[in-house]
Amino acid sequence: MRDAQGGETLLFLTDEQLRQGIEAMFFAYRGFTADPDRILTTMAYGRAHHRAIHFIARSPGTTVNNLLSILGVTKQSLNRVLRTLVDDGLVDSRVGTTDKRERNLHLTEKGAALERKLSDAQRARMRAAFRAAGPEAVSGFRQVLEAMMDSDMRKRYHALREART
């Protein structure tokens, strides 16, 4: 059974409908990352650099351990990414004020400028998609994304959102 917009009104979805959703997610992600990827390629950076820059910008002073937890990567791979970003003058790694073993991460002016450029491209794409879909679809999209998150990641996501409000 379909509703007026051609969507499924039942909570049960067929395997084919789920495959279509998975494919839509793959293609949407490809579009979502395309603009930043083009920018990053000119600098010999990849998506790992983008993710690190994004979360450092969203939580200035975050620790390396917190970033490891958010990104879910190995310490070795994050250290490689951070070393490049620090060496290139995009990230400043400061000794912790309460714990000298900690490193607090901040974007430099150059890093903040790159983060804005990358995020502006993604915000433009998201803004256009959200406008085209309408407010109810936006709300539903967020609900679907949150429902797909593992419970510990959903808690972290909500904590990050609350910290910013």
Secondary structure, DSSP 8 states (H G I E B T S, - for coil): -B-TTS-B-SS---HHHHHHHHHHHHHHHHHHHHHHHHHHHTTT--HHHHHHHHHHHHSTTEEHHHHHHHHT--HHHHHHHHHHHHHTTSEEEEE-SS-TT-EEEEE-HHHHHHHHHHHHHHHHHHHHHHHHH-HHHHHHHHHHHHHHS-HHHHHHHHHHHHHT-
